[in-house]
Amino acid sequence: MRKIYLHVIVMFLGVLGAHGQIKQKINTGDSISSYQSRKLKIDEVNLVSAYYNQNGNNSAVTGGIGTEKLTDFANAIDLQMSKINKFGKKNTFLFELGIDHYSSASSDKIDPTTISSASSADTRIYPSLNWTHSNQSTGNSFGFTGSYSGEYDYQSMGAGFNLTRLSKNKNTQFDFKLQAFLDTWTVILPIELRTGSSRQRSEEYSPRNSFSSSFSLSQVINDKLQAVFIVEPSYQKGLLATRYQRNYFTDGSLQAETLPNKRSKLPIALRLNYFATDHILLRTFYRYYMDNWGIRAHTAELEVPVKLSSFISISPFYRYNKQTGTRYFAGYGAHTPGTTYFTSDYDLSTLNSDFYGAGIRLSPPKGVLGWQRLSMLELRYGHYTRSTGLASNIVSLNLTLK
C-alpha cells in the first residue's frame, strides 16, 4: 500500500538532486604541498519538505478493489561537514534525518472492527550518517554509511560502502556502491484470517533482508555532452509478501498474499546530459528493468533545466514507464485455487504511467530574500497517473543554507 508513494517520493526527490551541473574536466595543477589543514566546518544544510497525496480504486488490502486514498507529509534535513588535512585528504560527514507521517484509508480495512487499524496512520523516522574520505588531488574517494528506519510494523538497519575513482584527466569517473538492509517486520493478517477467540493481529516477526549494488561509469565526451552508464543489481530474501493484503479466488475463497521469499532485480540505465546552449541543459534518461518474478519495465525521462538569468532557472520534466506485470498477479476474484503464489497488488501488474511537472530554482548571489546564508530555494510540483486509474500529486520545497 505504501510502495507507490515511496517510489514517487524517492523518484521526485532524486530529480531535485539532478539540478546541478555535470562534472567537467578539472585541471587545478595543485600539488599536495599546496594544501593547508582545515578544522571541521559546516559546508551546507539542506531542508526538504514534501506533501504527497494519491487516490485510486485498486487497493491491495481489499483484494484489488477499494480506495487507495493516501496522504504523506515528508520532511528531511541533512547536515554536511568536512575537514581537510595538510595532505589534501578531505573527510566529509553527511548526517540526514527524515520524518514521514502518512495516513492510508485502505489500511483501515485490515481490521474494520477497530477504531484505527494497523498502519492507518503512522510516522516513519529514518536517520543516516555517511563518512567519505577523498583525495583532493586525484578526486578519488571512499566512504561508509549507516542508517535506520522504523515505523509501526517494521524496523530496518542499513549499512553501505561507496567508492569513486577518476581518470588522470578527470574525464572518466567510476562509482561503486554496496548496501545492505536488514529488516524485521510484524506479520499482520486480515481480520478474517486470524485465529483464536480474541482474533488479535499476529505478533510474529519475520525478517526481510535486501542487498543492492550500483556500478556507474561517467564519461565527459566533449564540452557539451556527458554519458553515464548504470547497472544496479539487487537481491532480497525473507518475507516479501505483505500478509495483510487479501487475495480472492474464483471459488470465493480468501487467502493472504503469498509471494516467493527470494527476488533478484537487475535495472540497467543510460543517462545523457547535453548542454544545448549556455542556458539550456537537456537531461535524458532510459532504464530497462527485469526481475525473476517476471516483471519487465521500460522507463524514459526528459528534464530540461532552462536558465532564465544568472540566479533563476526552471526545469520542466516528463517520465514515462511501461511495465509488464508479474506472473503471480490477478485481479479481484480472479486467482485460481491451488496456486502457490498470488497477489492482487496493482503495483506488480501490467501498467503504463506518466509523471510530469516542473520546478523553479532561485540562487541569488546575495542570498534568497536578501539572506546571505540561504543560498538556494527550489519549489517543485509533479503529477503522476497510471493506466490502472491511480493518480497522485506531490509538491516539495528544498532550501540550502551555507
N, C-alpha and C positions, 0 to 999 in steps of 0.2 A: 504494500500500500504506500510505503514511503519511498520506494525505489525511484519512481518517476520524478518526484520533485527534487530529490537529492541529485539525480542525474542532471536535471535542468540547471539547478543552482551551481553545481560544480562546473558544468559547461559554460554557464554565463559568467561566473567569476574568473574562469580561465580566459575568457575574452577580455576581461578587464586588464589582465596582466599582459595582453598582447599588444598594448598601445605603444610601447616603447620602440625605439628604432632598432633595427637589426645590427648585429655586431659587424663592424667594419675592420679592415686591416689596421693594425696598431703598430706604429714604429716609434717607440719612445726614445730608444737609444740609452735608456737608463742602465747603469751598472749597479751591482749590488752595493757598492760603497756609497752610492748617492742617497740611499735610504736612511732615514732617521727614525728611531723608535718613537712610538706614539702611544700614549696611555689609552685605556679603554674609553671609548666615547660613543655616544648615540648618533648613528647615521641618519635614521629616519624612523618615523612611526606611521603606520598605516591603519586607518579605521575604515571598516566596510560594514554597511548595513544594507540588508536586502529584504524586501517583502515579496512573498510568492503566494499566489492562490490558483487553484485549479478546480475544474468541475468536469464531470462525465457521468456515464451510466453503465460502467462495466466493472464494478467493484469485485475484486478477487475474494474479499472477505465473505461475500454472499454468493459466491459461485459464478461470478462473471456478469451479474446484473446488479443494479442498485447504484446509489450515489457514490461518486468518487470525490466529493467535495472535500477540500483540504486547504488550510492556510498555514503559512510558515513565516516567522519573523526571525531572521538570522543576523547575528552581529559577530564581528571578528575584529580583533586588534592584534597587530604584530609589531614587535619592537626589534629593530636591527641595530646591533652594536658591533664595533670592531676595534681591533688593536693591532698595530704593526710593529714588528721588532726591527732592529737595526740591519737585519739581513734581507729585509724586503718581504718577509713572510707575514701574511695577514691572517688573523684569526677573527672570523665573523660569527656572531651569535644571533640567531633569529628565534625569538620566542613568540608563539602565537597562541591566543586564547579565543576560542569560538563558543558561542552560546546560541542555540536554536530553540525556539519554542513553537510547537505546531499543534493544531487541532485537526482531527480527522473524523468526519461524520460516519464513515463506514466502520470505523473501529468500534463504535457503539453497538454494532451488530454482532460482535464476538459473543457478547452475553447481554442481550437486550433486557434481561430481567433486573439488571443492576442500574443504579442511577448513573454511574460512569464506568464504562468498560475499560479494560486494559488498553493503554495507549490511545484512548480517545483524545487525550491532550497530554503532552509530555514536553520535557525540556531535555535537550541533549547538550552536554558540555564536552569540549574536546581541546585540551591544551596540547601543545607540542613544542619541542626545543630542538633546534638544529645547530650544530657546530661545523664550520667549514674552515679548513686550513689551506691557504692559497699562496702561491709564489707570485709576487708582484712582477717579477721579471719575465717569467715564462707564461704566466696565465694559467698554469696547471693547478688543480686543487683536488681535495678530497674531504669528505665530511660524514658525519653520523647524525641520525635523527631518532628521537624517542617521542612517542605520542600515546595519548589515552583518549578514549571516547566512552561515554556512558549515558544511558537513559533507562527508562522504566524496565525494559525486558532484556537488555544486553549490556555487557561490559567488553571493552576491547583494549588490548595493549599492542602497541606497534613499535617497530624498530626499522631503521633504514640506513643505507650506505649510499653515498653519491661520489662519483669520480668524474673529473673533467681533464681532458688533455688537448692542448693546442699545438698546431704545427709551428715551426720556427717563424714562418711569415704571418702567422695568426689568421690565415685564410681558411683553415680547416679545423674543426672542433669536434671532438668525440666526447659524448656524455654517456655515463652508465649509472643506473640507479637500481637498487635492490631493496625491496620492502617486504616485511612480514607483519601480519596482523593476526593475533591470537585472540579469538572471540569466545565468549561464553554467553549464551542467551537462554532465557526461560522458555520451556516448551509450553505454549498456551493452546488449548484446544477449543473449538467452538462449543458452546454450551450443550448442544445436542449429543456430543461425542464424549462428554465427561462421565465418569463412573462414580459410584458411591452415593450415599444419601445426601451429602452436602453439596455435591456437584460443583466443588470448588475448582478453580483453574489448577492445572498441574504445577507442582513445584520442582519438577525435574529440570535439570540444567544440562545443556548439550553444547559441546564445543564446535566451533567452525573456524578453521584456520585458512588464511589466504596468503599466498606468496606471489609477488609480482616483480617483474624486472622491466627495465627500459633501456634500449640501445638507440642512440641517435647520432647521426653524422651530419654536421652542418658544413656547408661549403659556400664561401663567397665566390661566385662565378665571375662577377665583374662589379663595377661601381653601382650598378642598378639592380642586380639580381643575386638573391641568395636562395639556396635549396637546403632543405632539411629532410632526411630520411629517418623514419622512426619505426622500430619494432618493439612491441610491448607484450611478451608472453606472460601468462599468469596461470596459477593453479589454485584450486580451492578443494578443501576436504572437510567433511563434517556434516552437520545438519544444514543443508542448503535449501530445503523446503520450508515455507512459512506455514506452520502447522495449524494456525487459526484461520487459514483460508480454506473455504469449503469447495468441494467438488461434487457435482450431481451427475448421476449416471442415467443411462437410458431406461433402466428398470426402476427408477425412482429412488434408488439408494443414495446415501450420502457418506463421503469419507473426507478426511483432512488431506490437504495437499501432500503429495508424496513425489519426491524427485530423487535422482541419483545423488549419492554422497560425495561424488567427485566431479569436478568440472575444470576443463582446460580451455583457455581463451587465447586467441592469437590475433591482435589487431596489427595491421601494417599500414603506415601512413606516409604521405609525402606532403610537405609544405613548401610553397614557393612565395617569396616576398619580392615584389618588383616596385622600384621607385619610378613611377611613370613620369613624374615631374618633381621639382623641388617641393611641391605642395601636396602631391597625391601619391599615396602608397597603396598598392594592390596586394592584399594578403589572401592567398588561395590555399585550400586545404582539402585533401582527399584521404579517406581511410576505408580500408576493407577489413571487416571483422568476421571471424569464424570461431566456433567452439564445438566441443564434442557432444553437445545437446542438439546439434543440427541447425543452430541459428547462423544465418549469414546476413551481413548488412553492408551497405554502401553509404558512406556519408561524404557530402561535398559542402564546402563552405567558402564564401567570399566575404571579406571585410574590406572596406575602402576608407581608411582614415584620410580626411581632407583637412589640410592646414589652412584655416581662414586668415590667420595672422600669426605673428611670432609667438602668441601665447593662447590662441583659441583654435581648437580643432573639433571636427565632428567625425563620427565613424559609423555609417550605416553598415549592417551586416545581414547575411542570409545563410541559413544552413538547411540542407535537405537530407533526409535519411530514408532509406528504403530497406526494410527488414523482412527476411523470410523467417517465420517463427519456428520454434522447437517442435519436434515430433511428438512431444508429450502434451501439447496444448489442445484443448477442445472447449467450446463454449458451454453455456449453461445447459445441463441435462443431456450433453452430447457424448460423454465418456462411455466407453464400452466396458461392461462388467468384466472383472478378471484382469484388467490392465495393471501392469506392475507400477508404472509411473504415470502421473497425471497432474495437470494444473489447468486452472481457468483464469490465470493471471494474464491479462492482455498486454502487459509489458513484454511477455515472451511470445506474443502472437505475430502473425504476418501483418505488417502495417507500413504506412508511409507517414512521415511527419515533416513539418515545416517550422522553423524557428527564425524569426526575423525581428529586427529592431534597430535602434541607433543610440549613440551616446554623444555627449558633449564634454569636452575636457578643457579646463582652464588652468593655465600655469603662468600667471603674470610674473615678471621679474621682481616686482615689489611685494609679491605675495597676494593671495586671494583676499579680496576686500581690504587690501592695504596691510594685511597682517603678514609680515615677512616670513614667519615660520610656517605658515600654511601655504606650502609651495604648489599644491595641486588639488583640484576638485574635479571629480568626474561623476556625472549622472548618466545612468543608462536605463533603457527600457527594452524589454523583449516580450514577444508574444509567440506562444507555442501552440500548434494544433496538430492533431494526427487523425488518421483515417478512421480510427475506432470511435471518434466523437469527443475525445478528451481535448480540453483547451485550457491553457494556463497563461498567466501574466506574471512578470517579475520586473521589479524596479529596484535599482541599487544606487547607493551613494558611496563614493570612495574618496577619502581625504588623506593627504600625505603631509606630515609635519616633518620639518627638518631643522 
